[in-house]
Amino acid sequence: MLAERIRQIVAEQHEVPISSLGTNTNFFKDLDDSLDLAEIIMTCEEEFAISIPDTEAFDIQTIGDLISCVQRHITVPSNVWPPPPIY
């Protein structure tokens, strides 16, 4: 699912177990690295073929915020991942 893939991206970027990450995990307080957040956002944009405006990116504080933001911009239902190929 979408949320699981985003948690996996964050876990890989921060080299932490995915089990330690929840929707309330805060990028600034718990993971302590705002530069990695920019990279995570770019990875999500590539992975899900979306574009997150800077104005929305500045509001992302938690993994849950990121999941919600991606869901707003994605064009396939969140329970269908990976999306079917477009021909």
trRosetta pair geometry for C-beta under 8 A, 3 or more apart (Angstrom, degrees):
i j d omega theta_ij theta_ji phi_ij phi_ji
1 4 4.8 90 59 10 79 106
1 5 7.1 -148 95 -8 39 89
1 78 6.7 43 -170 151 91 84
1 79 6.3 -28 -121 -123 99 50
1 81 6.0 111 -141 35 24 123
2 5 5.9 -60 -150 35 29 109
2 6 6.5 25 156 -16 66 106
2 48 7.8 52 -136 -103 102 131
2 67 6.8 120 125 -151 101 90
2 70 6.7 -176 178 109 120 125
2 71 6.6 110 127 -82 157 87
2 74 7.2 -125 -121 1 142 170
2 78 4.3 -77 9 -158 140 87
2 79 7.8 -74 -4 -64 100 27
2 81 5.3 151 -65 -39 66 149
3 6 5.8 -56 -150 37 32 110
3 7 6.4 33 152 -18 65 105
3 23 7.4 -32 -157 -84 124 103
3 67 5.0 24 -110 -132 82 137
3 78 7.5 46 -26 175 83 123
4 7 5.7 -53 -149 37 32 112
4 8 6.3 36 150 -23 64 105
5 8 5.4 -52 -149 34 33 115
5 9 6.6 38 151 -22 65 100
5 47 7.1 179 151 157 125 142
5 81 6.2 -111 -17 145 142 150
6 9 5.6 -47 -150 31 35 114
6 10 6.6 33 152 -15 65 104
6 44 6.4 28 -117 -106 93 118
6 63 6.7 143 126 -169 112 93
6 66 5.9 169 -177 114 136 113
6 67 5.3 -175 58 -88 161 81
6 70 6.4 -165 -83 15 135 157
7 10 5.8 -56 -150 39 33 111
7 11 6.2 36 151 -22 66 107
7 18 5.4 88 137 -157 105 97
7 21 5.0 162 -153 100 97 128
7 63 6.3 51 -94 -170 75 142
8 11 5.6 -52 -143 36 31 113
8 12 6.3 31 157 -19 64 106
8 18 5.8 -10 -95 -105 59 132
9 12 6.0 -57 -149 36 27 109
9 13 6.3 25 155 -18 63 110
9 40 6.0 122 133 -147 110 87
9 43 5.4 168 -162 114 128 133
9 44 6.4 143 106 -70 171 81
9 47 6.9 -105 -83 -24 140 162
10 13 5.8 -57 -146 38 30 111
10 14 6.1 1 164 5 67 114
10 21 5.7 142 95 -141 126 159
10 25 7.6 132 145 94 153 140
10 31 7.6 -92 -176 -93 108 158
10 40 5.9 35 -94 -132 71 139
10 63 6.0 -66 -29 -108 168 112
10 66 7.8 135 -63 65 125 160
11 14 6.5 -72 -140 52 23 91
11 15 7.7 77 166 -98 55 8
11 16 5.5 -110 -140 73 68 69
11 17 6.6 -33 -147 152 121 15
11 18 4.1 -52 -65 -81 161 70
11 20 7.8 126 -112 50 100 89
11 21 5.8 -124 -69 -4 92 141
12 15 7.3 19 -171 -73 27 48
13 36 5.4 135 154 -172 121 112
13 39 6.3 158 -139 100 131 116
13 40 5.4 -89 -13 -80 171 96
13 43 7.3 -151 -68 6 125 156
14 31 5.5 -79 -111 -147 149 116
14 33 7.3 166 -107 41 99 133
14 36 6.4 88 -76 163 83 159
16 20 5.2 -87 157 63 113 132
16 21 6.8 117 99 -46 119 103
16 31 7.8 -121 -1 -115 147 97
17 20 4.8 95 70 -6 87 102
17 21 7.9 -166 100 -6 55 87
18 21 5.8 -63 -161 33 45 111
20 25 7.8 89 130 -97 69 139
21 25 4.9 -57 -148 -14 68 161
21 63 6.0 105 175 -57 104 162
22 25 5.3 134 53 -29 59 92
22 63 6.9 163 104 52 32 135
23 62 6.5 60 158 142 55 120
23 63 5.4 -125 -132 86 36 97
23 64 3.4 64 178 -70 95 103
23 67 6.6 -58 -125 17 98 141
24 62 5.7 -46 -150 -154 29 143
24 63 7.5 -18 30 40 15 94
24 64 6.3 14 -67 -11 41 127
25 30 4.9 -112 -162 79 74 155
25 31 6.8 63 162 -34 106 106
25 62 6.1 132 73 -156 44 83
25 63 4.8 35 57 -7 98 117
26 29 4.0 27 89 39 133 100
26 30 4.7 121 54 3 72 98
26 31 7.2 -158 98 12 49 84
26 61 5.7 -24 -139 156 88 86
26 62 5.2 -49 -94 -92 56 80
27 30 7.3 -22 -66 54 10 85
27 31 5.1 -43 -146 51 44 121
27 33 7.2 -88 174 65 82 58
27 34 6.7 93 132 -100 112 55
27 36 7.5 -159 -163 82 106 96
27 37 4.6 64 178 -84 151 122
27 40 7.9 -144 -118 38 131 149
27 60 7.1 41 4 129 142 91
27 61 6.5 -152 27 -175 95 35
27 62 6.9 -161 -12 -98 79 25
27 63 7.6 134 -54 -54 85 62
28 31 7.4 6 -28 57 13 77
28 32 6.8 55 -175 -100 34 36
28 34 6.1 20 -97 -69 89 93
28 37 8.0 -20 -59 -40 74 144
28 61 6.7 -53 10 -151 110 77
29 32 7.2 -14 171 -67 9 70
31 36 7.0 -105 142 73 123 136
33 36 4.2 44 117 12 118 114
33 37 7.0 167 107 -20 67 81
34 37 5.2 -42 -156 22 46 121
34 38 7.2 50 150 -20 66 93
35 38 5.9 -46 -162 26 41 111
35 39 7.0 36 144 -11 65 103
36 39 5.4 -56 -153 40 43 112
36 40 6.0 47 148 -24 72 104
37 40 5.5 -51 -144 36 33 114
37 41 6.3 37 154 -21 65 103
37 60 6.8 169 -175 100 123 118
38 41 5.8 -51 -149 34 30 112
38 42 6.5 29 152 -16 63 105
38 57 7.7 61 -111 174 67 134
39 42 5.6 -54 -148 38 33 111
39 43 6.3 36 152 -21 66 105
40 43 5.6 -52 -147 35 32 113
40 44 6.4 33 153 -18 64 104
40 66 7.2 -35 129 -134 120 153
41 44 5.7 -54 -149 37 31 111
41 45 6.4 36 151 -23 64 103
41 52 5.8 -101 -171 58 109 143
41 57 5.4 48 -141 -130 162 115
41 60 7.1 159 -84 40 118 162
41 66 7.3 -129 -91 -131 77 109
42 45 5.5 -49 -148 32 33 115
42 46 6.5 30 154 -14 64 104
43 46 5.9 -58 -152 39 32 108
43 47 5.9 30 154 -20 68 113
44 47 5.5 -55 -135 41 30 112
44 48 5.8 -6 175 12 68 114
44 50 7.3 -32 135 54 83 111
44 52 7.3 32 92 -20 115 134
44 66 6.9 -161 -58 179 166 109
44 70 5.5 -98 176 -93 128 125
45 48 6.9 -72 -133 53 16 85
45 49 7.8 53 169 -118 51 8
45 50 5.5 -111 -134 75 61 68
45 51 6.0 53 -145 -102 117 40
45 52 5.9 -116 -80 5 106 93
46 49 7.5 15 -172 -72 25 45
48 70 5.7 93 36 -162 170 110
48 73 7.5 100 117 95 126 101
48 74 5.3 -67 175 -98 124 107
50 70 6.6 151 44 -144 157 68
50 73 4.0 98 -163 126 135 121
50 74 5.8 -72 -64 -79 135 59
51 73 7.0 -148 57 -167 45 141
52 56 5.5 -114 -177 82 87 119
52 57 5.3 105 127 -66 114 95
52 69 5.9 46 -128 155 124 121
52 70 7.5 -49 -74 -84 121 59
52 73 6.3 -118 -84 -23 70 163
53 56 5.0 88 65 10 83 99
53 57 6.9 -148 99 -9 41 90
54 57 5.2 -55 -140 36 36 116
54 58 6.4 42 160 -26 68 100
55 58 6.3 -49 -155 25 27 112
55 59 7.5 21 148 -14 55 106
56 59 5.8 -61 -161 33 41 111
56 60 7.2 53 145 -37 68 94
56 69 5.6 141 157 -138 121 119
57 60 5.8 -40 -160 7 42 116
57 69 7.7 107 -87 -171 49 160
59 65 6.8 -148 124 -171 79 131
59 69 7.9 153 79 -81 101 127
60 65 4.5 162 -138 119 62 121
60 66 5.2 63 -152 -74 127 74
60 69 6.0 -52 -85 -18 111 151
61 65 5.3 93 40 -5 63 156
62 65 4.7 111 53 0 71 99
62 66 7.3 -132 101 -1 45 85
63 66 5.6 -53 -153 36 37 113
63 67 6.3 41 149 -22 68 103
64 67 5.5 -49 -145 34 34 113
64 68 6.3 33 156 -17 65 105
65 68 5.8 -57 -150 38 29 111
65 69 6.2 30 153 -21 65 108
66 69 5.6 -54 -146 36 31 113
66 70 6.3 29 156 -17 65 105
67 70 6.0 -57 -149 37 28 108
67 71 6.3 30 153 -20 64 109
68 71 5.6 -56 -147 37 30 114
68 72 6.5 34 154 -24 64 103
69 72 5.8 -53 -154 28 31 113
69 73 6.8 8 156 -3 63 111
70 73 6.2 -74 -153 46 32 99
70 74 5.8 34 157 -33 72 112
71 74 5.9 -50 -132 26 28 112
71 78 5.3 -14 -119 -76 103 128
74 78 7.0 105 74 -83 143 72
75 83 7.9 41 77 -117 81 155
76 80 5.2 -97 156 80 115 113
76 81 7.6 142 98 -78 125 67
76 83 4.2 169 -10 -111 164 114
76 84 7.6 162 -122 20 144 74
77 80 4.9 73 68 11 91 104
78 81 7.3 -16 -174 -33 43 114
80 83 6.1 68 121 -109 100 57
80 84 7.2 -34 165 -21 126 84
83 86 7.9 5 125 -37 117 91
